[in-house]
Protein backbone atom coordinates (compact mmCIF):
# COMPACT_ATOMS: atom_id res chain seq x y z
CA UNK A 1 0.00 0.00 0.00
CA UNK A 2 1.50 3.34 -0.96
CA UNK A 3 1.46 6.19 1.49
CA UNK A 4 -0.10 8.78 -0.79
CA UNK A 5 -3.66 7.96 0.16
CA UNK A 6 -5.79 9.82 2.64
CA UNK A 7 -9.21 8.59 3.76
CA UNK A 8 -12.94 9.15 3.47
CA UNK A 9 -12.89 12.01 5.95
CA UNK A 10 -11.10 14.18 3.44
CA UNK A 11 -13.45 13.31 0.58
CA UNK A 12 -16.60 14.07 2.55
CA UNK A 13 -16.87 17.65 1.30
CA UNK A 14 -17.24 16.41 -2.27
CA UNK A 15 -19.63 13.56 -1.43
CA UNK A 16 -21.80 15.92 0.63
CA UNK A 17 -23.03 17.29 -2.68
CA UNK A 18 -24.69 13.98 -3.59
CA UNK A 19 -25.79 12.69 -0.19
CA UNK A 20 -28.40 14.08 2.19
CA UNK A 21 -26.42 12.83 5.18
CA UNK A 22 -22.93 13.17 6.60
CA UNK A 23 -20.81 11.06 4.20
CA UNK A 24 -18.23 10.05 6.81
CA UNK A 25 -20.85 8.15 8.83
CA UNK A 26 -22.40 6.30 5.89
CA UNK A 27 -21.55 2.63 6.37
CA UNK A 28 -20.70 0.71 3.22
CA UNK A 29 -20.79 -3.05 2.84
CA UNK A 30 -18.17 -4.33 0.43
CA UNK A 31 -19.25 -6.46 -2.51
CA UNK A 32 -16.00 -8.42 -2.34
CA UNK A 33 -15.47 -9.15 1.33
CA UNK A 34 -18.85 -8.18 2.86
CA UNK A 35 -17.06 -6.16 5.51
CA UNK A 36 -19.01 -3.09 6.61
CA UNK A 37 -17.09 0.11 7.38
CA UNK A 38 -17.93 3.82 7.54
CA UNK A 39 -16.82 5.78 4.48
CA UNK A 40 -14.50 7.72 6.82
CA UNK A 41 -12.45 4.56 7.30
CA UNK A 42 -12.10 3.94 3.56
CA UNK A 43 -8.79 4.80 1.92
CA UNK A 44 -8.85 7.65 -0.58
CA UNK A 45 -6.52 7.72 -3.59
CA UNK A 46 -6.14 10.85 -5.65
CA UNK A 47 -5.42 10.70 -9.35
CA UNK A 48 -7.46 11.92 -12.30
CA UNK A 49 -10.35 11.55 -9.89
CA UNK A 50 -10.70 10.12 -6.41
CA UNK A 51 -11.00 6.40 -5.69
CA UNK A 52 -12.20 5.13 -2.33
CA UNK A 53 -11.09 1.62 -1.50
CA UNK A 54 -12.36 -0.86 1.08
CA UNK A 55 -9.97 -0.87 4.06
CA UNK A 56 -10.37 -4.64 4.39
CA UNK A 57 -10.20 -6.02 0.84
CA UNK A 58 -8.59 -3.03 -0.87
CA UNK A 59 -11.19 -3.30 -3.65
CA UNK A 60 -12.56 -0.23 -5.40
CA UNK A 61 -15.58 1.03 -3.48
CA UNK A 62 -16.47 4.42 -4.91
CA UNK A 63 -15.09 6.42 -7.82
CA UNK A 64 -15.52 10.18 -7.85
CA UNK A 65 -14.87 12.38 -10.84
CA UNK A 66 -14.95 16.16 -10.77
CA UNK A 67 -14.84 17.91 -14.12
CA UNK A 68 -15.83 21.52 -14.36
CA UNK A 69 -19.28 21.84 -12.83
CA UNK A 70 -19.98 18.10 -13.08
CA UNK A 71 -19.58 15.60 -10.28
CA UNK A 72 -19.73 11.90 -11.19
CA UNK A 73 -19.99 9.20 -8.52
CA UNK A 74 -19.83 5.46 -9.27
CA UNK A 75 -20.84 3.26 -6.36
CA UNK A 76 -19.14 0.25 -7.89
CA UNK A 77 -18.13 -2.49 -5.52
CA UNK A 78 -20.75 -1.43 -3.02
CA UNK A 79 -23.11 -4.13 -1.81
CA UNK A 80 -25.22 -1.81 0.29
CA UNK A 81 -25.01 1.40 2.26
CA UNK A 82 -26.46 2.00 5.69
CA UNK A 83 -27.31 5.49 6.84
CA UNK A 84 -28.03 6.52 10.42
CA UNK A 85 -31.01 8.86 10.31
CA UNK A 86 -29.39 11.11 12.91
CA UNK A 87 -26.46 11.59 10.55
CA UNK A 88 -28.45 14.11 8.55
CA UNK A 89 -26.68 17.40 8.13
CA UNK A 90 -28.22 20.80 7.70
CA UNK A 91 -28.51 21.60 4.01
CA UNK A 92 -27.10 25.05 4.19
CA UNK B 1 -22.72 22.28 0.56
CA UNK B 2 -22.16 25.96 -0.06
CA UNK B 3 -18.89 27.83 -0.14
CA UNK B 4 -18.66 30.78 2.23
CA UNK B 5 -16.23 33.67 2.14
CA UNK B 6 -13.91 33.63 5.14
CA UNK B 7 -11.91 36.69 6.18
CA UNK B 8 -8.63 36.30 8.07
CA UNK B 9 -8.81 38.46 11.20
CA UNK B 10 -5.60 37.42 12.94
CA UNK B 11 -2.64 35.18 12.25
CA UNK B 12 -0.69 33.51 15.04
CA UNK B 13 2.69 31.84 14.49
CA UNK B 14 2.70 28.36 16.07
CA UNK B 15 6.08 27.17 14.78
CA UNK B 16 8.46 28.16 11.97
CA UNK B 17 6.28 26.14 9.59
CA UNK B 18 2.79 26.47 11.05
CA UNK B 19 0.39 29.27 11.80
CA UNK B 20 -3.11 29.60 13.15
CA UNK B 21 -5.53 31.61 11.03
CA UNK B 22 -8.39 33.19 12.96
CA UNK B 23 -11.39 33.59 10.67
CA UNK B 24 -14.64 35.45 10.42
CA UNK B 25 -17.15 33.36 8.48
CA UNK B 26 -20.58 35.00 8.16
CA UNK B 27 -23.43 32.67 9.13
CA UNK B 28 -21.05 29.93 10.20
CA UNK B 29 -23.37 27.17 11.50
CA UNK B 30 -21.02 25.96 14.28
CA UNK B 31 -19.01 22.77 14.43
CA UNK B 32 -18.17 19.70 16.51
CA UNK B 33 -14.64 19.14 17.80
CA UNK B 34 -12.69 17.05 15.28
CA UNK B 35 -14.39 18.34 12.13
CA UNK B 36 -12.62 19.99 9.21
CA UNK B 37 -13.30 22.46 6.43
CA UNK B 38 -12.40 22.47 2.77
CA UNK B 39 -10.45 25.57 1.78
CA UNK B 40 -10.62 26.78 -1.83
CA UNK B 41 -8.30 29.32 -3.43
CA UNK B 42 -9.09 30.87 -6.81
CA UNK B 43 -6.31 32.43 -8.89
CA UNK B 44 -6.87 35.46 -11.09
CA UNK B 45 -7.00 33.20 -14.15
CA UNK B 46 -9.76 31.13 -12.55
CA UNK B 47 -7.57 28.17 -11.53
CA UNK B 48 -8.81 26.67 -8.30
CA UNK B 49 -6.98 24.61 -5.68
CA UNK B 50 -8.64 22.97 -2.72
CA UNK B 51 -7.44 21.23 0.47
CA UNK B 52 -8.95 20.08 3.75
CA UNK B 53 -7.84 21.63 7.04
CA UNK B 54 -8.84 20.61 10.54
CA UNK B 55 -10.56 23.09 12.81
CA UNK B 56 -8.38 23.92 15.82
CA UNK B 57 -10.84 25.98 17.83
CA UNK B 58 -13.40 24.61 20.25
CA UNK B 59 -17.08 24.86 19.28
CA UNK B 60 -17.45 27.26 22.22
CA UNK B 61 -15.03 29.82 20.76
CA UNK B 62 -16.38 32.87 18.93
CA UNK B 63 -14.20 32.55 15.87
CA UNK B 64 -13.18 29.69 13.66
CA UNK B 65 -9.47 28.86 13.84
CA UNK B 66 -7.45 26.69 11.46
CA UNK B 67 -3.87 25.68 12.16
CA UNK B 68 -2.03 25.08 8.89
CA UNK B 69 1.41 23.55 8.43
CA UNK B 70 3.55 24.32 5.39
CA UNK B 71 3.91 21.59 2.77
CA UNK B 72 6.82 22.58 0.54
CA UNK B 73 5.32 21.41 -2.75
CA UNK B 74 1.73 22.03 -1.69
CA UNK B 75 -0.75 24.08 -3.70
CA UNK B 76 -2.63 25.74 -0.86
CA UNK B 77 -0.50 25.76 2.30
CA UNK B 78 2.35 27.92 0.86
CA UNK B 79 -0.17 30.69 0.22
CA UNK B 80 -1.79 30.33 3.64
CA UNK B 81 1.59 30.29 5.42
CA UNK B 82 3.67 32.73 3.41
CA UNK B 83 1.29 35.17 1.76
CA UNK B 84 -2.02 35.44 3.58
CA UNK B 85 -2.42 38.68 5.58
CA UNK B 86 -5.15 39.83 7.97
CA UNK B 87 -8.07 41.13 5.93
CA UNK B 88 -7.47 38.67 3.07
CA UNK B 89 -10.33 36.41 2.02
CA UNK B 90 -10.68 32.84 0.77
CA UNK B 91 -13.53 30.34 0.52
CA UNK B 92 -14.43 27.61 3.00
CA UNK B 93 -17.14 24.97 3.12
CA UNK B 94 -18.09 22.97 6.14
CA UNK B 95 -18.02 21.89 8.83
CA UNK B 96 -17.37 18.43 7.39
CA UNK B 97 -17.35 14.99 8.99
CA UNK B 98 -19.19 13.39 11.89
CA UNK B 99 -17.07 10.25 12.19
CA UNK B 100 -13.91 11.81 13.61
CA UNK B 101 -15.65 13.94 16.25
CA UNK B 102 -15.98 13.96 20.00
CA UNK B 103 -17.97 15.94 22.53
CA UNK B 104 -18.15 15.81 26.32
CA UNK B 105 -21.56 14.13 25.99
CA UNK B 106 -19.84 11.16 24.30
CA UNK B 107 -17.94 10.46 27.53
CA UNK B 108 -14.53 8.86 27.92
CA UNK B 109 -11.89 7.86 28.60
CA UNK B 110 -10.18 9.41 25.61
CA UNK B 111 -6.95 8.33 23.95
CA UNK B 112 -5.66 10.97 21.52
CA UNK B 113 -2.59 10.15 19.43
CA UNK B 114 -1.17 12.78 17.09
CA UNK B 115 1.59 12.73 14.51
CA UNK B 116 2.83 16.27 13.79
CA UNK B 117 0.00 18.60 12.81
CA UNK B 118 -2.42 15.71 13.35
CA UNK B 119 -2.68 17.35 16.75
CA UNK B 120 -4.96 20.08 15.34
CA UNK B 121 -8.37 18.31 15.45
CA UNK B 122 -7.41 16.67 18.76
CA UNK B 123 -6.64 20.14 20.15
CA UNK B 124 -10.19 21.18 19.28
CA UNK B 125 -11.41 18.23 21.39
CA UNK B 126 -9.15 19.23 24.30
CA UNK B 127 -10.19 22.88 24.09
CA UNK B 128 -13.82 21.76 24.05
CA UNK B 129 -13.18 19.61 27.14
CA UNK B 130 -11.59 22.64 28.82
CA UNK B 131 -14.41 25.00 27.80
CA UNK B 132 -16.89 22.64 29.44
CA UNK B 133 -14.75 22.23 32.56
CA UNK B 134 -14.87 18.49 32.03
CA UNK B 135 -12.52 16.16 33.90
CA UNK B 136 -13.17 13.22 31.58
CA UNK B 137 -9.91 11.25 31.41
CA UNK B 138 -7.94 12.33 28.34
CA UNK B 139 -4.63 10.63 27.57
CA UNK B 140 -2.69 12.46 24.88
CA UNK B 141 0.41 11.27 23.03
CA UNK B 142 2.04 13.64 20.57
CA UNK B 143 4.78 12.54 18.22
CA UNK B 144 6.78 15.47 16.82
CA UNK B 145 10.02 15.60 14.88
CA UNK B 146 11.54 18.27 17.08
CA UNK B 147 10.65 20.70 19.83
CA UNK B 148 10.61 23.56 17.31
CA UNK B 149 7.86 21.90 15.31
CA UNK B 150 5.68 20.89 18.25
CA UNK B 151 2.33 22.68 18.21
CA UNK B 152 0.49 24.16 21.21
CA UNK B 153 3.17 23.02 23.69
CA UNK B 154 2.62 25.81 26.22
CA UNK B 155 -1.15 25.68 26.00
CA UNK B 156 -1.13 21.93 26.60
CA UNK B 157 0.91 22.55 29.77
CA UNK B 158 -1.71 24.87 31.23
CA UNK B 159 -5.01 23.50 29.87
CA UNK B 160 -7.59 23.05 32.61
CA UNK B 161 -8.94 20.99 34.25
CA UNK B 162 -5.66 19.16 34.88
CA UNK B 163 -7.57 16.41 36.64
CA UNK B 164 -7.73 13.48 34.25
CA UNK B 165 -5.51 15.13 31.62
CA UNK B 166 -2.27 13.36 30.76
CA UNK B 167 -0.06 14.74 28.00
CA UNK B 168 3.02 12.87 26.78
CA UNK B 169 5.47 13.76 24.02
CA UNK B 170 7.92 11.85 21.93
CA UNK B 171 10.48 13.59 19.72
CA UNK B 172 11.64 11.45 16.84
CA UNK B 173 14.51 13.59 15.52
CA UNK B 174 15.51 16.61 17.58
CA UNK B 175 14.38 16.49 21.20
CA UNK B 176 14.69 19.70 23.23
CA UNK B 177 18.03 20.18 25.07
CA UNK B 178 18.16 18.12 28.25
CA UNK B 179 15.15 16.02 27.19
CA UNK B 180 14.96 12.78 29.13
CA UNK B 181 11.62 11.58 27.78
CA UNK B 182 10.80 9.47 24.73
CA UNK B 183 12.83 10.05 21.58
CA UNK B 184 11.56 7.32 19.29
CA UNK B 185 8.60 6.52 17.05
CA UNK B 186 5.35 5.50 18.73
CA UNK B 187 5.44 1.82 19.65
CA UNK B 188 3.41 -0.67 21.66
CA UNK B 189 5.29 -0.05 24.91
CA UNK B 190 4.71 3.69 24.62
CA UNK B 191 0.97 3.28 24.00
CA UNK B 192 0.79 0.89 26.94
CA UNK B 193 2.48 3.46 29.19
CA UNK B 194 0.23 6.31 28.01
CA UNK B 195 -2.97 4.32 28.57
CA UNK B 196 -5.85 3.84 28.90
CA UNK B 197 -5.56 0.12 28.21
CA UNK B 198 -7.88 -1.93 26.02
CA UNK B 199 -10.05 -2.92 28.97
CA UNK B 200 -10.97 0.69 29.81
CA UNK B 201 -13.34 1.10 26.85
CA UNK B 202 -11.56 4.18 25.54
CA UNK B 203 -12.55 6.18 22.49
CA UNK B 204 -9.34 6.55 20.50
CA UNK B 205 -8.64 9.25 17.91
CA UNK B 206 -5.51 8.97 15.78
CA UNK B 207 -4.57 11.71 13.31
CA UNK B 208 -1.44 12.39 11.30
CA UNK B 209 0.41 11.42 8.13
CA UNK B 210 -0.94 8.22 6.58
CA UNK B 211 1.99 5.91 7.52
CA UNK B 212 1.82 7.15 11.13
CA UNK B 213 -1.95 6.56 11.37
CA UNK B 214 -1.70 3.10 9.76
CA UNK B 215 0.98 2.06 12.25
CA UNK B 216 -0.68 3.45 15.39
CA UNK B 217 -4.16 2.10 14.63
CA UNK B 218 -2.64 -1.34 13.97
CA UNK B 219 -0.77 -1.19 17.29
CA UNK B 220 -3.97 -0.26 19.12
CA UNK B 221 -6.01 -3.04 17.56
CA UNK B 222 -3.18 -5.54 18.17
CA UNK B 223 -3.14 -4.45 21.81
CA UNK B 224 -6.81 -5.38 22.07
CA UNK B 225 -8.61 -2.07 21.53
CA UNK B 226 -12.03 -2.41 19.89
CA UNK B 227 -11.50 -1.45 16.21
CA UNK B 228 -14.90 0.28 16.20
CA UNK B 229 -13.68 2.65 18.92
CA UNK B 230 -10.47 3.52 17.08
CA UNK B 231 -11.13 6.57 14.88
CA UNK B 232 -8.54 7.55 12.31
CA UNK B 233 -7.91 10.52 10.07
CA UNK B 234 -5.09 10.37 7.52
CA UNK B 235 -3.76 13.38 5.70
CA UNK B 236 -1.46 11.72 3.20
CA UNK B 237 2.35 11.69 3.09
CA UNK B 238 2.61 15.05 4.87
CA UNK B 239 -0.71 16.74 4.27
CA UNK B 240 -1.71 19.42 1.76
Interface residues (C-beta under 8 A of the other chain):
Chain A: X1 X3 X4 X5 X6 X7 X8 X9 X10 X12 X13 X16 X17 X22 X24 X25 X38 X39 X40 X41 X43 X87 X89 X90 X92
Chain B: X1 X2 X27 X29 X36 X37 X38 X52 X93 X94 X96 X97 X98 X99 X100 X209 X210 X211 X214 X231 X232 X233 X234 X235 X236 X237
